[in-house]
């Protein structure tokens, strides 16, 4: 499979495309931003039409940050957009209405209250569940005065990592002809991810509604995660569900990648990609080698599921 053959190689300096971002330098900001993005994600939960595997709930990357995409309300649509260059959160309606909330150090409760006030001012009536998802010991948004940090420089570096990673992930996705997700940003787990599916059903793992809907088919998943808990550094991840026998012992590339017994997935430290001679090629090798290992061990019909050559327009 060619590596970034179809997209021009980035012309920006390496440090702009793959900036340094140790978790301990921005963990407080990450925790606050996580809650802010969950508020935007809850808008999608309430208003976006359902899609399989809960794809309708994810946020998408833009040239400046993250967006909900167009959400229906009344007789029109609106978008909620994070801008990590000018650092604001904007609500824009198809009728021409717009409200913008500056991003600066403030509590989650303050941000939540201002978001609801802006929605009301735009005539958008929606009730958001104030309880964060996929977190231990969650604090309701309207009660959270603990998380109140925002470092714009760190956030911009994180977003640039997302943008560079998404380019490679989208190229990797283009060679798969079976069911596959877009490159999504998941606000519950705070990670950039993409999935491929074999077409065969699977028994979901225990864990409630999210797992029951998102993991009801055999799939490979890969993406970027800034780290938390036992992984105190940013890393790329990949796993196969259900996990086939022999997967932890599979050989993957590049050599810095490894199987995490605790996480039950392959990990590749971000620094290994950032410091590689060709970061894009290193990330592509990780994505492709973990996919091939999982697909082969799980007996996927790769001939049916993969393009041998991407069709080109005439």
N, C-alpha and C positions, 0 to 999 in steps of 0.2 A: 504494500500500500504506500503510495507516494506521501511524503511529508510536506504539507503546506505547498503542494505543487500548484494548486489552483488559486492561491491568494498571494499577492505580492508580500514579500517579507517586510516586516515593519522597518521603517526608516528612523524611528525615534531611538535615542541612545538607550543602551541596556538598562541603566539605572531608572529611566523613566518607565520602561516597559515592565521591568522586574525589580521593583524597589525593595529595600531592606525593611522588614517589619517584624521584629521580635514580638511575641505575644505580650511579654511583660511590660513593653513600652506603651501599650494602649489598651490593656485589658479592661480598665474602668470605662474607657470610651466605648469599647466593643460592647460591654454589657448594657450601657445606656442605649446605644444605637440599635442593639438587638431588640429592645423593647419598643423603640420608636418604629422600627420596621414591622414589628408584629402588629402595631396599630394599623398600618397601611394594609398589611396582609389580611387583617380581619375584615376590611372593606371588601376584599375579593371573596372571602368566605360567605359574606352576606349577600353580595350582589352579582357576582360572576356566574354565568350558567355552568352547570356541572360538566366536568370532563373526567374521563377515566383516569385512574391513578391519582386523582386530586390535582391534576395539572392546572386546573382553573384557579387554584389558590396561590400559585407561585408568582413571584415578581420577575420582571425581565430587565436585562441590562439596556441602557441607552448610551448615547455618546457622552452623557454627563453624570449618569448615576443609575438609579433604579426606577421602574415604573410599574404601576398596576395594569397599564394598558387601559383601553376604553371600558368603563363600567356603566351599565344601564341604570338610569334613574328617571322617573317620570316619563317624559316623551323624548328624552335626549340621552347623552352620555357625559361622563366626566372622567378625568384621569387624576391620579395622585402620583406625584413625581418627586423623588429625591435628587437634588442637584449637589454633587460632591465636588464641584469646581467653585461655584459661587456660594455653596452651602446654604441651601434653603429647601423647604418642602412646600410644593405648590399643588393647589387644587384648581383645576381648570375645567370649565363646562363648555359644552357645545353651543350654549347660548351666548358665549363671550364672557361669562363670569370668571373671576380669578381671585384667589386668595393665596398669599405667600407667607410662610412661617419661617423666620430665620433659624438656622441651626447654630446654636451656641450652648455653652454649659447651662443646662436647666434640667429640672427634675422630669421624670416620666409623667408624673401627675400633671405638671404644668403643660407639657407638650400635648398630653391627651386632652386636657380641657380646652386648649386653644384649637386643636384639630376639630373637636366637636362644635366649637363656636363658629369656626369657618365654614364647616359643612352646613350648619343651620343658616348662616348668612347667605349661602348660595342656594338655599331652598332644597337641600339634599337631606331627606329624612331617612336615617338609617340608625339602627341600634347595634352597637359593637359590644360583643362579649368582652368585659374588661379583664378577664383572667388570661394571663400568658399561657402559651402551649409549649409542651416538650421541654419543660424545665423542672428541676427539683425545687421545692419550696417557693412556688411562684407568688409574687406580690401583685394584686390587682393594679392595673394601670392608674386608676384614680386614687390609689393609696400609696403609690410608689414615690416616696421622696428620698429614697436611698440612692438610686442611680441618677446621677446628675452631671456626668462628665462628657466633654466633647472636645477632642483635639482635632481640628480640621486638617492638619498636615498628615496625621496618621490615617484619618479616614480617606483622604485623597490617595495615599499610597495603597491602602487596602483595595480601593476601587480600581486602581490601575492594575493591580494583580488580577482582579476579577476580569477586567477587560482583556488582558493578555491571555489569560487562561481560557476564556470563552472562545477566542479566535481558534485556538488549537482544538478545543472540544467540539466546536462546530465543524471543523474540517474532519475530525475523526468520525463524527456522526454521519457525514455525507456519504460514506462508503457502505452504510447499512441500509438495506432496502426493506427490512421488516419494520414492525412497530417500534418506534423510538421517540422519546420525548425531545422537545427543543432543549436547548441549554437554559436551565431554569435557575433562579435563585430562591432557595427555600428559607423563608423567614423563621420557621419554627426551629430549625436546626442551625440556621445561620451559615449555610453552605451553598456553593455553586455546584450544580449537579446535572447529570444527564443519564438516561437509562436506555437500555436496549432490551427487547423482549423476544423470547424464543417462539411465542405463539402457543405455548402449552400452559394450562392452568397450574396453580400451586396452592397449597394449603397455607393461608396466612399465619404468621407467628402470633402468639398471644400478645396483647398490648392495646386492645381497643380499636376504635373506629379507624384511625389513621392507618394502622398496619393492615386492618381487614380490607381496606379499599386499595391501598397503595401496593401491597405485596401479595396480590391474589394471582399473579402470573410469574412464571420463571423470568428472571431478569438479571442483567449485569448493570451495575451502576458505578459511576466514577465521577470525581469532582474535586473541588478545593474547599478546604476548611481552615479557618485561622487558628484552630486549636482551642481546647478547654479540657478541664478535668485531668485525666491521666496523660493526655497528649498536650504538653505545655509549649508547643511550637506549631507554626503553620505547616500544613501538609496536604498533599494530594492523597486521595483514598480510592479504593476500588474493591468491590465485593460482588459475589454472585449469590442470588437467592433462588431456591434453596441451595445451600452450600454443598457442592459435589464432593465426594470422597477424593482425597488427595490434593485438594486445592492449597492448603497451607504449605505443601512441599513443592509447589510448582516453581519453575524458574521464570523470573520476570526481569524486565529491564527498566531503567538502568540499574547498576549494581547497588546503589544506595537504597533501593526499594526493598521492603521486607514485609513478612506476615506478622501482624500484631495479634497475638493470642487473646489479649484482653479485649481488643476492639473487634476481633473476628473479621478482619479485612486487611488488605494490603495497604501500606502507607509508604509514601515517598516524601521525605522532608522537603519543604519548599526551598530551603537553602541549597539543596542538591540540584534543583532545576535552575534556580537563580544563578548559581556559580558555574553551571555547565557551559562548555564552549558554545553550544547552540541550545539555549533553553527550550525553544519550541520543539526541537527534535527529541530532547530528553523527556519532555512531558508526553509527546506523542508515543514514544516507545513504551512508557509506563501504561498509558491507556490501552494501547493495542496489545501489549504482551499479557496484561491481566485479563483482557477480554478473551483473547485466544486461549489462554490457559483454562478459563472458566467454561467457555463454550465447548472446548474439546472434551473436558472431563465430564460435562453435563450432557454430552451427546446432542448438541444443537445441530440442526441441519444448516450448516454454514453455506453450502452451495445455494440453497434457496434464499437465505437471509442476507447475503452480501452481494454487492455489485462487484463484478470483475473489472468493470470500467464504468465510470460515471457517464450516463448519457449526456451528450452535449447538444445544444440547439443548433440547427442547420440554418 
